[in-house]
Amino acid sequence: MTQTEQASILVIGTDIAPEHKELAGEVMVADTGRRAIELLRMLKFDLVVISHPLPDMPAWNLIQRVRMTMPWQKWALVGREISQKDEVMARSLGVVGVFDQDSDWPEILHVAAAIHRRASTAVAGGRRAVAEPVRVAWAN
């Protein structure tokens, strides 16, 4: 990833794999949903990567709560064993991707960079700085 492609990412309830942290750009980690809300009120992130489940609240509650005031925020869900029911719930809340926590960090970083590029292009073109939806090929 080049410097211009480095996205700002908030990781909640887990941590980014150390071997990918250098490539990620600006990464902040929140251990709980409560801490994530504090950070989201102060800073803008290209992508929020949320672990399912969170230690202090259901991931769905956090996404719904933040969407009420920041509907433009892009989310990705990570977990070790995400059920089909959880994936359907995540998609219904507008999550742009559902990923395996242990192996999908390169793809998560790719999605974050794409969101960042689209937001940067929108700002440069004089449009609103809200990224368009990112198309992700889903593995079954």
Residue pairs with C-beta under 8 A, 6 or more apart in sequence:
1 23
1 24
1 25
1 109
1 113
4 117
4 120
5 25
5 113
5 116
5 117
6 24
6 25
6 26
6 113
6 116
7 24
7 25
7 26
7 46
7 47
7 109
7 112
7 113
7 115
7 116
8 25
8 26
8 27
8 28
8 43
8 44
8 45
8 46
8 47
8 116
9 16
9 24
9 25
9 26
9 27
9 28
9 45
9 46
9 47
9 48
9 49
9 109
9 112
10 27
10 28
10 29
10 30
10 36
10 39
10 40
10 43
10 45
10 47
10 48
10 49
11 27
11 28
11 29
11 30
11 49
11 51
12 29
12 30
12 32
12 33
12 35
12 36
12 48
12 49
12 50
12 51
12 54
12 62
13 30
13 31
13 32
13 33
13 50
13 51
13 52
13 53
13 54
13 55
13 59
14 49
14 51
14 78
14 101
15 29
16 24
16 27
16 29
16 49
16 105
17 102
17 105
20 105
20 106
20 109
21 27
23 109
24 109
24 112
25 112
25 113
25 116
28 39
28 43
28 45
30 36
30 38
30 39
31 55
32 54
32 55
32 56
32 57
33 54
33 56
33 57
33 59
33 61
33 62
34 56
34 57
36 48
36 50
36 62
37 62
37 65
37 66
39 45
40 48
40 66
40 70
40 73
45 73
46 74
46 112
46 115
46 116
46 119
46 131
47 74
47 75
47 76
47 96
47 108
47 111
47 112
47 115
48 66
48 73
48 74
48 75
48 76
49 75
49 76
49 77
49 78
49 108
50 59
50 62
50 63
50 75
50 76
50 77
50 78
51 59
51 77
51 78
51 79
51 101
52 59
52 77
52 78
52 79
52 82
52 86
52 90
53 59
53 79
54 62
59 77
59 90
60 89
60 90
60 93
63 75
63 93
63 94
63 95
64 93
66 73
67 73
67 93
67 94
72 130
72 131
74 96
74 115
74 131
74 134
75 90
75 93
75 94
75 95
75 96
76 95
76 96
76 97
76 98
76 99
76 108
76 111
76 112
77 86
77 87
77 90
77 95
77 97
77 98
77 99
78 98
78 99
78 100
78 101
78 104
78 108
79 86
79 100
79 101
80 100
80 101
80 102
82 90
82 98
82 100
86 98
87 98
90 98
91 98
96 111
96 115
96 133
96 134
96 136
97 107
97 108
97 111
97 134
97 136
98 138
99 105
99 107
99 108
111 134
111 136
114 134
115 131
115 134
116 131
118 131
118 132
118 134
119 129
119 130
119 131
122 128
122 129
122 130
122 131
122 132
123 129
